[in-house]
Structures are given as C-alpha cells and as structure tokens.
Amino acid sequence: MKKRTQRKKELTNDQIIWNDGQDLWDYLFENGRLKNFYDDEEKEEDTDWFDEGILWLQDEMYDGEIYQILEENQQYAFTSMGRYCNIKKKQWRKASLHCHSIMGNITGGSISISKMVRDTWSINLNYDTLPKEIKALINIRTKY
C-alpha cells in the first residue's frame, strides 16, 4: 500500500485571517478550495475603499468638526464631537455614555472616544452640549 503524501501549500496572512478553521483544514489536507482566496491583484483593488471612505467621511462632517483615523485599525475614524465610524462600510457606529465618558466598540475591543478626543485635540466632551443629531448616536446606560 502506497503512503499518500500531502503537498505543502503556503498561505498568506490574509488567507489565514479571513478563512475559518474548517476551510483551512479542507484546503491543506483535503485538497479543498478556500472561500476567501486573495491574490495580490485583488488586494490592490481592495485599497480603493480607503479613499472613497475618506470622501464619504468628509461629506458627513458638521461645521467645525474634525476627524482622526485610528492608528491601530485604519478602517475606523473618530471625530472631535465624539462620533466614530467604519470608513470601509461608510457607516456611523453607535457609542455609549458611561459615567460621563463616551465609549465605543471596534474589532479590537472597547475604546474611550472621550479620552481619544481629549488626547488628540485637548477637548473635553460634554454630552449635554452635543447637537441632537450626535446624541442620537449615543446610547445612555442607566442600568449596570
């Protein structure tokens, strides 16, 4: 009986990240196909979302509001008025008010938008002085 040999297939970091364990197993050991198989050409085409997202963000800004892209995850940005968004999806995210601090969640975990605004622009956010359109994006937690 002849022993079956497996050929090694190198995976990129993106392929490992964007495919689940079962798909990776099937690809490596069962000669299956990856659902999310990215080539270098596809990666280059995928960078257009950043420029389009920045244009969308600039159109959504209020008078006097400025924004900053997160260094850790450039898919997200926050503004001087306590808002934050997903640039890639062109979508504003809901935040929560916790003990006079505006908090949000991104893929990496919880973030303090109030602290980031204070550290970046030396602005102390006050929920009571924010415009009603921005308050609509903030959930107020009354029970813990």
C-alpha positions as CSV (number, residue, x, y, z in Angstrom):
1,M,0.0,0.0,0.0
2,K,1.4,3.3,-1.1
3,K,1.5,6.1,1.5
4,R,-0.3,9.3,0.4
5,T,1.8,12.4,0.6
6,Q,0.5,15.8,1.1
7,R,1.9,18.7,-0.8
8,K,2.6,21.8,1.2
9,K,0.6,24.9,0.3
10,E,1.8,28.2,1.6
11,L,-0.9,30.5,2.9
12,T,-0.7,34.3,3.2
13,N,-1.6,36.0,6.5
14,D,-4.8,37.4,4.9
15,Q,-5.9,33.9,3.8
16,I,-5.4,32.6,7.3
17,I,-7.3,35.5,8.9
18,W,-10.2,35.6,6.5
19,N,-11.0,31.9,6.3
20,D,-12.3,29.8,9.2
21,G,-10.6,26.7,10.5
22,Q,-12.6,24.2,8.6
23,D,-11.9,25.9,5.3
24,L,-8.2,26.0,6.1
25,W,-8.2,22.3,7.1
26,D,-10.0,21.3,3.9
27,Y,-7.6,23.3,1.8
28,L,-4.5,22.0,3.4
29,F,-5.4,18.3,3.9
30,E,-8.4,17.5,1.8
31,N,-7.5,19.4,-1.3
32,G,-10.5,21.7,-0.9
33,R,-10.9,25.2,-2.0
34,L,-10.6,28.4,0.1
35,K,-13.8,30.5,0.2
36,N,-11.8,33.7,0.6
37,F,-8.7,33.3,-1.6
38,Y,-7.0,36.6,-2.2
39,D,-4.4,37.3,-4.8
40,D,-2.0,40.3,-4.8
41,E,-4.0,41.8,-7.6
42,E,-7.2,41.6,-5.6
43,K,-5.5,43.3,-2.6
44,E,-4.5,46.3,-4.8
45,E,-8.1,46.7,-6.0
46,D,-9.4,46.5,-2.4
47,T,-7.5,49.6,-1.3
48,D,-10.0,51.9,-3.1
49,W,-12.3,51.7,-0.1
50,F,-10.0,54.0,1.9
51,D,-10.1,56.9,-0.5
52,E,-13.9,56.5,-1.0
53,G,-14.4,56.2,2.7
54,I,-12.4,59.4,3.4
55,L,-14.5,61.3,0.9
56,W,-17.7,60.0,2.5
57,L,-16.5,61.0,5.9
58,Q,-15.6,64.5,4.8
59,D,-19.1,64.9,3.4
60,E,-20.7,63.7,6.7
61,M,-18.8,66.2,8.9
62,Y,-20.6,69.0,10.8
63,D,-19.3,72.6,10.8
64,G,-16.2,72.8,13.0
65,E,-15.9,69.0,13.3
66,I,-12.6,67.4,12.6
67,Y,-11.6,63.7,12.3
68,Q,-8.7,61.4,13.0
69,I,-8.0,57.9,11.6
70,L,-7.2,55.3,14.3
71,E,-3.6,54.2,14.1
72,E,-4.3,50.7,15.2
73,N,-7.1,50.0,12.8
74,Q,-7.3,52.4,9.9
75,Q,-10.7,51.1,9.0
76,Y,-12.1,53.4,11.8
77,A,-12.1,57.1,12.5
78,F,-13.3,59.3,15.3
79,T,-14.3,63.0,15.4
80,S,-13.9,65.9,17.7
81,M,-17.7,65.7,18.6
82,G,-17.5,62.1,19.9
83,R,-18.7,60.2,16.8
84,Y,-16.9,57.3,15.3
85,C,-17.4,55.4,12.1
86,N,-16.3,52.4,10.0
87,I,-14.8,54.0,6.9
88,K,-14.8,50.8,4.9
89,K,-18.5,50.3,5.3
90,K,-19.3,54.0,5.3
91,Q,-21.3,53.6,8.5
92,W,-21.6,55.6,11.7
93,R,-21.3,53.4,14.8
94,K,-23.3,53.7,18.0
95,A,-21.5,54.8,21.1
96,S,-22.5,54.5,24.8
97,L,-22.3,57.1,27.6
98,H,-20.7,55.5,30.7
99,C,-20.1,57.8,33.7
100,H,-19.6,61.0,31.6
101,S,-17.3,59.2,29.1
102,I,-18.3,58.2,25.6
103,M,-17.3,54.7,24.7
104,G,-17.4,52.6,21.6
105,N,-16.5,49.1,20.3
106,I,-14.4,48.1,17.4
107,T,-12.9,44.8,16.3
108,G,-10.0,45.2,18.8
109,G,-12.3,45.8,21.7
110,S,-13.7,48.7,23.7
111,I,-12.4,52.3,23.1
112,S,-12.9,55.5,25.0
113,I,-13.8,58.1,22.5
114,S,-13.8,60.9,25.1
115,K,-10.2,60.0,26.1
116,M,-9.0,59.9,22.4
117,V,-10.7,63.3,21.7
118,R,-9.1,64.8,24.9
119,D,-5.6,63.4,24.0
120,T,-5.8,64.4,20.3
121,W,-7.4,67.8,20.4
122,S,-7.5,68.7,24.2
123,I,-11.3,68.9,24.0
124,N,-13.4,67.7,27.0
125,L,-16.6,66.3,25.6
126,N,-19.8,67.2,27.4
127,Y,-22.8,65.1,26.4
128,D,-25.2,68.0,27.3
129,T,-23.6,70.4,24.8
130,L,-23.5,68.0,21.8
131,P,-26.0,68.5,18.9
132,K,-29.1,66.3,19.0
133,E,-28.0,64.5,15.8
134,I,-24.9,63.4,17.5
135,K,-26.7,62.5,20.7
136,A,-28.9,60.2,18.6
137,L,-25.8,58.0,18.0
138,I,-25.1,57.7,21.7
139,N,-26.9,55.1,24.0
140,I,-27.2,56.1,27.6
141,R,-26.7,53.2,30.0
142,T,-28.8,53.6,33.1
143,K,-28.6,50.1,34.5
144,Y,-25.4,48.1,35.1
